[in-house]
Amino acid sequence: MSKVVYEGWMVRYGRRKIGRSFIHMRYFVLENRLLAYYKRKPQDNQVPIKTMLIDGNCRVEDRGLKTHHGHMVYVLSVYNKKEKYHRITMAAFNIQEALMWKEKIESVIDKHQESQIANGNKYVSFEYKSGMDNGRTASSSDHESQFSAQEDEDDAPPDLLRRTTIGNGPPDSTFDWTQDFDSELSNQNANNQAFSRKHWRLLQCQNGLRIFEELLEVDYLPRSCSRAMKAVGVVEATCEEIFGLVMSMDGTRFEWDCSFQYGSLVEEVDGHTAILYHRLQLDWFPVFVWPRDLCYVRYWRRNDDGSYVVLFRSREHENCGPQPGYVRAHVESGGFNISPMKSQNGKPRTQVQHLMQIDLKGWGVGYISSFQQHCLLQMLNSVAGLREWFAQTDERGATPRIPVMVNMASSSVSSKKTQRMFELSVPSAPSLDQTNAANRNSVLMDEYSDEDEEQMPEAEQEAYPTKSDNDFKRTALEEEPIEKIDLSCFSGNLRRDDRDNSRNCWTISDGNNFRVRSQHFCYNKTKIPAGKHLMDLVAVDWFKDTKRMDHVARRQGCAAQIASQMGLFSLVFNVQVPGSTHYSMVFYFVTKELVPGSLLHRFVDGDDEFRNSRLKLIPSVPKGSWIVRQSVGSTPCLLGKAVDCNYIRGPKYLEVDIDIGSSTVANGVLGLVIGVITTLVVDMAFLVQANMTDELPERLIGAVRVSHIELSSAIVPKLDTDPS
């Protein structure tokens, strides 16, 4: 029986072969498992322009924001991982409807996966065959399908290096003032508020805002750089409305941001990352003090709890050099955190936090503290401006605009290149009548984690006992392997070092640093420390090459091959990092044997749909700047829904190739991380998600900590063509 799951007008978005973007209003219908769109609202027997069958292999990809004639649209792409070039791409001027579309499509995907499991299609083993083709075939079943791959693919310019987005981070020898800030920003419970007092103090209350100042002194920043300060206030508006206003750089910003003079787009890196030029309006003795301007990278994301994070940090750009009559200021760290609160008297409420640490540069700034503080408070007062703007206007949901910069190119950049960038950035937009007639728009939310809440920081986890009650206790039999594995036989090119403050190395991360689903999670959503790992991490390899490195477990002499010779089973995670040089960090987990019928055994021998729906990663950044910690987060992530995972089943191993470059969101985060990787300590835990009562409690496959990795230490591997 036909059932319409969801329907409405949305924006059809893509890019043609000639490089120009197109944008049309189309009527989209999700009926049962069929997604289709039409030129107009469909009548009886009307043939759609294009269709796609939604099944467990489909994914909803976040393309983020794209700019058209200064308008920002939110782009969503739906495709099948087995036919990746057969996709439907849609966009919207408003985020709420797009979130609804994403939710509806993903619910259809989940229902199909559940029906497949119910029918017993769980554990189809995938065996590796030498020379197998990993390519994807495009579909040609619909009217536009033969052209859809080219139109929908919105590739970034080939000369863009995302990994240099924010430049170098702070020296790793100094204490990071932001290392516990992500917990406080999440604002989920009273523990977070108490925890935030550790490094912040209330400086003053002003214009209905609480102004905080960091307590920690840092010596790696120049004297002219301010301490980090943040303003916290409550705005009676939805997160989406506030987010749209914060992202705008048009005339509306004059009505709520008293420090804003002018802003424009320098370069659109991807849907979540952009380079902006911003002139500040600072009224402190303007006769004697030159005005300031900024060139910075801005990154945004939407969290599963409905909150938005907008981060920015200064960087240099060839099309945005120093301007006559302006002093180029430097933002060390800054951003907004927009979090939903409980409504009051039927009105939505949102907490807005605005953090800024800035070096205003110029002579004498480090010696005149009143100048620095006056200007910083003026910028932070934008939170009060947001509150008053929404309190005094009924104008909600206006489409934010960012003017495109066309006159900031340096003399070394040809006018032809500038014109080409402008043409690529500004295609024709739909008419206002079409937009209003549509009355529904689509967009999407930040990818891709499961429904789990955020992990607690290490300092806060200490307040929880590692054994909560008898139901949660893990017996010694569960935790300790019967027979120890001789680890001396294994080695990788990245060394192991268990000492604190070691560099360019790895060590095993304590399982109790991660919280996983308890025995009674299905009833009370409780979590417990993960405890011991199911498998032993025996080696880590750090590779580089001019192309992506797939199926690294076939390399002779690697830990997986040695384990196979010893009769052991290996699980290999190959985390693939794209760029002008491709990198792979490979983790080898080994065990004596898999327990028959266990969740891990079912994962290893299951089909790709089952694996994609269960493989989970829990990330954490114990040491790193606030902008990186906010970007990476600590929310558990279902890898198969976030990025493309290719599973290769060998005789005594399973390799999972995790392609970070397959996700726009992951690429945006990677752009922030890779440039400061030498300053970071990163924890990663891999596990199979437990959904059923008999699968609980969850157990970690293994966990690793990598510290201060040097890109130059990666080596080029010698990959054999045939594992045999």
N, C-alpha and C positions, 0 to 999 in steps of 0.2 A: 504494500500500500504506500502510495506517495505521501511523503511528509516533508514540508518545508521547515528546515531547522532555523534558517535565518535568511533575510533578504533585504535589499536596500540599494540606494544609489551610492556609488563610490567613484573614485578617480582611477581610471586606467592609466598606468604610468609605465614608461620603458624608454629604450634608446634604440634608434634605428642603425642600420649598417653605416650610414654616412656620418654618424657621430652625434646627430641632433636628437634631443629628447622630444617625446611627444606626450601629451596629456589630454585625456578625453573623459567625459562623464559617461559611465556605463552602469547598467542595472545588474547587480550581482545576486545570484540565488544559490543557496546551499540547500539542496533537496536530497534527503536521505544521505547518501555518500557522494553525491554528484555536485561539484562546484562548477557553476557556469555563469557567463555574463552575456548581456544583450545590449543592443543599442538603445532600446527603450523598454519599459516595463512589459514583460512577456504576456502575450495573449495565447489563446488555444493553439497548440501545434506549432508555435513559433520556434524556429531553429536558432539555437544559441550561436554566438560568434565563436566561442571556444568553451570547451569543457575539460574537467579533470576529475578522475575517480579518486576519492580520498580513501586510503587504506593505511595500514600500520607502517608503511615505509615512507609516508608523506611527512613533511616537516614544514612548519611555519617559520620563515626566516625573517629576522628583524633587519631591515635595511636602514632604519633610522630616519633622520631628517634629510630632505633634499630641498634645494632652493630653486624656485621658479619665479622669475620676474620679481624677485625680492620676497615672494611668499614662501613660507616653509610648509612642505607637505611631509606627511609621515608615510613611509613606504613599507609595505608588507609583501613578501614573496612566498608563494606556496608551491612546493615542488615535491616530486617523488624521488627518493634517493637512488632508486634503480633506473630512473629515466630523468636525470638531473636537468637536462636541457628542455624538458617539457615542463613549463611552469606558468603560473598565472601571477602577475604582479599588479598590485593595487596600491592606492595611496589615498590620503585624506588630509583635510585642513584641520581636523579636530581629533584628539586622541581618544576620547571616550568610546566613540563608536568602533574605532579600530580595535580597542581592547576587547570589545564585545565580539567582533569578528574572529579575532585570534582565539578567544575562549571557545567559541562555538566550533570552529574548525578542529581545534585540538581535542575537544570532547568527542567529536566523531572519530578522530584517530584513535583515541584511547578505547572507545567502545569497540572498534574493530579489532584492536589488539586483544582485548578481553574475550571477544567472541572466538578468536583464533585459539587462544589458550583453552577456552572451555571445550573447543572441538578437538583438543588433543594435539594441535599443531605447535608443539613447544620445542621439541628437542631434536630438530633435524640438524645433524652434524655437517659442518662445512669443512671439507678437506682441501689442503693446499695442493695445487697441481702446477708443476713447473711451466713457466711461460703463460700463465693464465692472464686473460685480459681484464683489467680493472676499469675499463672505460665504460661510459654510459651511452645509451642509444636514445636519440631524440624520437619522440612520437610524431606522427604525421596524420593523426586521425581527425583533426578538426580544421576548420576553415583557415585559421591563422597559424597553425602549428609549424608549418615549414619556415615561417619567418619569426616565430616567437622566441627562439633561442637568442637570435641576434638582437631583437628588440628589447627583451627583458634583461639581458646582461648589461649591467651598469658598471663597467670596469673602471678602476681608478687609473689615472695617468701613469704610464709605465715608468716615468722618471721619479715618481713620488716615493720617498723612503719613509715609511711610517715609523720605523724604529728610532728615528731621530726627532720625534715630535716634541719632546719637552727637554731635550738636552740632558746635561748632567745633574745628578741629584746631590744632596749634601754629603760631606765626607762621612764615612761609616764610623770614624773614631769618636764622633760626638753623639751625645744623647739626643734622640729624636723626640721633639716636643709633641709629636702627633701619634706616637705609637699606641696609645690607648684611646685615641679619639673616636675611632669608628664605633666602639661600643656605646659611647655617650651620645653619638649622633643618632643611633638607631631609635632611641627614645621609646623603647618598648615596655620598660617596667621600672619600678622604683630602684632596683639595684643599679641600673645604668646611671640614674641621677646621682646616687650616692658615690658611685665610682668616678663620676666626672669631676668631683671636687679634688681629686688627687693632684691634678696639674693645672687647675684653673681657679681663679678667685673672682668674685664679683667686684668689679671696679666701680660701677655706678649704675643708677637707674635714670634713664633719660628718654623722654618722649614715649613713655609706656614700654620701653625696652629694657632688658637686662643686658648690660655690657660687661663682658668677661675679659680678663687678661691672663695670658699664660704665666705660670710661676717660674718656669725653668729658664735659666740663662743658657745661651748658646754662643760659642766662640768662633764658629766657622763663618758667620755672616758679618758683613761690614757694619761699622758702627751706625751708619745711616739707615740700616734696615730695622724696622720696628719689631717689637714683640708681636706675636700673633694675638689678635683680638677678635672677639665674636660678639654679635648682637643676636639676642633671642627674643622673639615676639610671636604673638598669635594673631592670625589674619582670618577674618570670617569669609572664607572662599574655599573652593575645592583645590586640591593639589594641582589638578590639570590647569585650572584657570591661572593660578600663580605661576606655574611652570611656563605657560605660554607667554606671560608678561615678562618673566625673567629672561627668557630667550630672545626677546625682541630688541631691535636696535633702531626703531623708527621714532617718530615724533611722540608716540605715547610714553616713551621712557622719560621724557622731560617732565611728565606729570607726577612721577613717583620717585625718581632718582635725581637728587639735587647735585650729585657729583658728575653727571653725564653731560657732555657737550656734543660729541659726535662719535658715531661708530659705523663700521662697515666690515664686510666680509673680504678677507684677503684670499683664502683658499678653503675649499670644502674638501677635507681629507677623505672622510667617509660619512656615513649616516649619523655617527655619534661623535665625530671629532671635526673641529673646524679651527682655522686660524683667523683671529679677529684683530682689527685695529680699533683703538678706543682712545678718545681724548677726554681728559678729566677736567671738570669745572671746579677748581679749588679757589676759594675767595679769600685766601690768607695773604694780605698785602700784595695784590696783583701788580702794583706799580713796580715793586722791587723783585718779585719772585716770578720767574718764567713759568708758563703753564706746562703741565706734564701730559705725556701720552704713553700708550702701552701697545705692545704687540704680543699677543698671548694665544696659547692653544686652549680651547674649551672642549671639554668632554662631558657627556651627560649619559645618564642611564635611569631606568625606572626599576625599582625593587619590587619583589613579590608582594610586599605589604602595602603597595600603592604609593610609597614615597618616591621622591625624585632627588637625585644627586647631580649637581652641576659643578664641575671642577675646572679651575683654570690656573695656568702658570705661564710666565713669560718665556718667549723663545724668539730667536732671530728668524727672519724670512727675507728672501731675496727681493720680494716685491713690496717690502714694507721697511725700508731703511729709515734712518733718522730724518726728522722733518725740521726745516728751518723755523726757528722761533719756539721750539719745544724741547724739553728735556725728557729723554726716554727713561721712564721709571721701570722698575723690575718687580714683578709679583713673584715672591718666593713660593707661596701657596695661597690659594683662595678658593671660594666657592659657596654654594648654597646647598642646604639640606632642607627639603620641603616634605614634612611628615604629617599624615592625617591624624586628627584627634576626634574624640567623640563629639557629635553634634550637640548643640545647646539651643533649646527653644526652636528646634526645627531648622536651625541655620548650620551650615557646614563650618568646621573650624580646622585650621591647619597651623602647625607650628613651623615657623621659618627661622632658620639659623643661617647667618651670613658670617663667614670667617674670612679674615684678610691678614696677610703678612706681606708688607710691601717695603721696598726701598725706593724712596722718592728721588734719590740721586741729587746732584747739584751741590754747589759749595755751601758749606755751613749747615747742611741739614742735620748732620750728626751732632751738632753743637746747640741746636735750637729745638729742644724737645717739644715745645708748644706747637711748632709748625707740624711736626710729624703727627702728634696726637690729634690736633685739630682736623687735619686732612683725613686721617683714618676714621675718626668719629663721623665726619661728614659722609664718607662712603658707607659706613655701617648703618647710618640713619635711613638708608633706602628701605630697610625692613619696615620702619614706621611709615614711609611713603607708600609702600604696598598696602599696608593696613588701611590707611586713610583713602587711598584710591578706590579700593573695593567698598569701603563704607559710604562713599559719596557718589558712586556711579552705578547705574544699572547696565552699563555696557560690558557685557560678559562674552567671553568666547571670541573676541575679535582675532582675526588672523594676524599673527605677528609677522613683521617684515624686517629683513636685514638687507640694507642697500649693498650692492656689489661694488667693490672697490675697482676703479679703472684707471686712476691717475697716480697710484702709489708705486708703480714699477720703477726700479732703479735703472740708471742709464745703461747698465750692462745687459738688461733684458730688452729684447727687441719689441717694438710695438706690435709686430705680427703675432708674437707669442702671447702678449697681453690680450690682443683682440680675440685670439683663439680661446683663451681661458674664459673670456667674457661670453663668447658665443656658446660654449659648452655649459656655462653656469646659468644662462638666462634663456630658456625656451619659452614659448608662448604659453600663457596661463589660460584656463577656462574662463568664460565670461562670468560676471557676477550673477546674472540671471540663472545660468546653469547651476552655479553653486548653491544659490538660494533655493532653486527648485528641487535640488537633490535632497536637501534637508537631512541627509545622513552622510557621514563621512567615515573614512576608516583610517586606521593607523595601527601601530603596534607597540607592544611594551618590550622592555628590556629583557633579553634572554637570560638564561634558561636554567632555572633551578627547579628542583622538585618542591613539594609543598612544605618542606621542613623549615623551621625557623632558623635564625642565624645561630652559628656556634658562638659560645661565650669566649671572651679573651682568656688567656692563661691566668692572669691575675685574678679574674673573677671566678674561674673554675676552682681555684683553691678553696673557696668558701663551701664547695660541695664535697661531701665525702665520696671517695672512690667506690665505696660499697654502700648503697643507700638502704637496702633492707634485704631480708632473706630471699625474696623473690628475684632480686637482681644479682645476687652473688654468683660469681663464676667459680666453678670448682677447679682445683688444680689439674684434674684430668682434662678439663676443657681447655685450659690455658697452656699447659706445658706439653710440648711434643714428646712422644714416647721415647724417641731416639734422636739425639742431636745430629745435625748435618755438619759434616766437615767443610767449613767455609774457606779453608786455606786453598782449595782447588780452584776457586773462582777469582776472577779479577776483571776490572774494566779500566778504561783509560782515565776516568775521573776517580781520584783517590778517596778513600774513606778516612775521616779524621773525627774522632769523638770529642776532641778538646773544644772548649768554648773559644770564641773569637777566631777560629780557624777560617782560612780563606780558600776559595776555589776547591770545595770538597763536599762530601755528603756524609750523613750519618743517619742512623735509624731514629725516627721521631717516636716519642713515647705515645702509646695508644691512648693513654688517659688524657692527652691533650685534646682529644676529639670526643664529642658526645654523639651517640648513636641511639637508634630506637630500642627501647627496652622490651622486656617480655610482654608488658601490658600496654604497649604503645597504641594498639588498636582501640583501647578503651579510655585511656587517660592522657595520651600524647606525651608521656614522660620519656625522658632520655637519660642515658647513663654513660659514664666514661667507657670507652671502647675496650680497654684492657689489652691483652696480648693479641698479636697478629696471627692469622691463620697460616701465613707463609713467611719464609725468611727472605729478606732482601739481601742478595749475595753480591751484586755488582751493579755499577752504573756506568754507562758509556755516554760520551759527549762528542757528537759527530757534527761535521759540516760538509757541504757539497754545493755544487752549482745547481742541483736539482733536488727534488724531494726524495727522501730515502725511505722506501717501502720495504717491508719484510726483512728487517735487519737480523732476525733470528736465524736466517739461512747462512750467515757469515760463519765460516769455519773458525773454530777456536773461541767463539763467544760463549758466554755463560750458559745460554740455553742449549748449545750443542754439547758442552761438557756435562751438563746435568743429564741430558738424554743418554750419554754414554754411561753414566753412573746409575741409570735406571730411575732417575728422579723426574718429576713433572715441573715444567716451568710456565709461568704466566708473565708475558713480556708486554710492558706498556711503552710504546714508542711515541713520545710527545713531539710532534712535528711543528717547527716554528718557521713560517715563511719569511721571505725577504730577498734582497739582492743576493745574499748568501743564505742558503737553507740550513737550518740547524735541527738536530734531533737529540733529545735527551731520552735515553733508553734505560728503563728500570727492569731488572731481572728478579722475579720472585720465584722461589723454589720450595717444593714440599716433597716428602717421601711418596705420598700417593693421595689422591682425592678420595674423600669418604663417599662411597656410593649412595646416591639419592640425596646428598646434601645440596644446599642451594648453590654452593660454588661449583659442584659437579654438574648440576643442571645448567648453570651459566656457561660453563666450558663447552658442553655438548649441545647447547641449545641453538636455535636459529638466530639470525641477525635481529629480527624483530624483538625477540625475548631479551637478547643481550642489550639492545639499545634502550629498552624500557627499564633496565635494572642497573646498568653500570653507573656507579655514583662516584663523584670526586668531592672531597671536602678540602678546600684550600684555606690557607692562613698565611699571613705575613707578620711574623713576630717582630721583624725589624725592617723598617722601610718608611718612607715619607708618607704623610697623610694622604696625599693625592693618589699614591699607589695603593695604599691600604683601602681607601674608599673604592678604587676601581676594581681591585681584585675581590674585596669583600671576604666573607667567611661563610657564605650560605652554601649548603650542599647543592651540587649540580648534577643532574642526570646527563652524562656526557653524550649519550646517543641522541638526545633531543637538542643539545646545544651545538654540537659540531659533528662533522662526518667522521664516523669510526669504521675502519675496515678491519675485519676479523680474519685471521689466517690460522687455520688449525693444522698444526704439524703432528707428527707421530707422537711426540711426547711434550708438546708445548702448544699454547695458544698465544698468538701475538695480536695485540690491539694497536693499530696505527691511528693515532688521534690527530686529525688535521685541524690545527688551530686556525689556519687561514680560510677555512670554509665558512666561518661565521663573521659577519660584520662587527658584531659586538665584541667577540673575542679578539678580533684584529685591533679594535680601538683600544682595548685594555692592553694588548701586547705592545702597541705603540708607546704607551706610557711606561711599561715595565722594562722593555729591552734597552732603552737608553740609560737606565739607572740600575741595571742588573747587578753590577759589582757592589752596590750598596745594600743589597737585599738579602734577607734570610727568609726562605719560603718553605712552608710545610705543606705536604700533599698526602692525603690518605685516600686509598682506593678501597671500595667495597661493593658488594652486590646488595642492592636495596631489597629489604624484606617487606613484602606487602601483605602476606597472609600470617595468621596467628601462629601456624606451625613453623614458620620461617624465622620467627623472632626468638631471642634478640639478635640484632644485627652484629656481625663480626667484621672487623677490618681484614681485607686481604693482606694489606701491609701499609706502612707509612714511612715517608722519607723526609728529611730536611736537607735542603741544598743551600749552601752559604757562599755569598759573594762570588758568584760564578764569573770567570773571565771568558769573554768570547774568543780570545786568541788561543785558549787552551784546547779548543775543539780540534779534532783531527778528521781527515778524510778517510772513511772506511773502505776496505776492499770487500765489496759485496759479491759473493759467488752467484752465478746464474742459476744454479740448481743445488738445492740443499743436500741432495744425495751425492 
